[in-house]
Amino acid sequence: MNARQRVWLFACALCAAISLIACGRGRETPRPVATPGFAVRHTRVPLGSPMEITYRFLVAADAPRFTENYRVFVHFLDSDDELMWTDDHNPPVPTTQWKPGQTVEYTRTMFVPFYPYLGSATVEMGLYSASSSTRLPLGGEDHGQRSYRVGKLELLPQTENVFVIFRDGWHGVETAAENAAVEWQWTRKDATLSVRNPKRDVTFYLHLDSPGGIFEEPQQVEVTLGGQAIDSFTLHPKEELIRKIPLTAAQLGAADVVDLKIHVDKTFVPAVISGGRSTDPRELGVRVFHAFVEPQSTP
């Protein structure tokens, strides 16, 4: 290569560098439209336990009008930043109704999956379009691809929970075909849960549904303790509920183990009422995803 060629190559490289610098200066960082927040009552949570999560979005004072209803993504990552599970959802106030300077805050109950991992977990949040998967710029620590770190948890063994046994009146455990982390058990007309008595005030969480499809009648559900009704409600087809039932130490009594009973007024046998669409011969009541006893914190 002669001197003239070397000069020409140097000039080309210099022009390219100047162009890149100019383009970089002209590219503005998108302004955040909101700042996400995440809060829980307890940051140390055993597998399988409920979490009352408060989500918060502080909408920027100069935020433009949202042109579509964006979904919230919530990712729970292990110590290697590998995704464990999600709590993606639509906010109760659609983003098209958010206003500049507004604080959007709401609480959701979720149960920690029985994931094969213990230790530190990181929580990341963001907003995305369900139609295009485009993510919006938000305020806070961007971990990449507009996924913002909002908190940490410590995952503890399931043995930290109050012991609950699905005793009489239950069918076997079933798993969702599309998500092995989703499990449930059907009740019969009457089903019993045996609970190790913590001998202090507790909240009993009962997460259940009536999936509908074959059986399309509302059901009356009653929960009793020691023969006394502690909760009663109507469950409609295709309805999913999380009942939170407060119980005092006096109601639980002095026994080391107490029984909670679930009674359903209407059951069904799929093979009988499906017109040949099902061969399932079981008597089914309601479908229970979680039954959990959470002791109240001591003063």
Protein Blocks (a to p, Z undefined) as FASTA:
>chain_A
ZZklmmmmmmmmmmmmmmmmmmmmmpccdddfbdcddddfblcdcehiacdddddddddf
klccdfbdcddddddddfkopafbdcddcdfbdfklpcehiacddddddddddddbedjd
ddddddddfklopacddedjdebjhiacfbdcddddfklpccdddfehiacddddfklmk
bccddddfbdcdddddehiacddddddddeehjlccdcdddddeehiafbdcdddehiac
dddddddfklnombfbdcdddddfbdcdfklmnnopaccfbdcfbdcfbdcddddddZZ
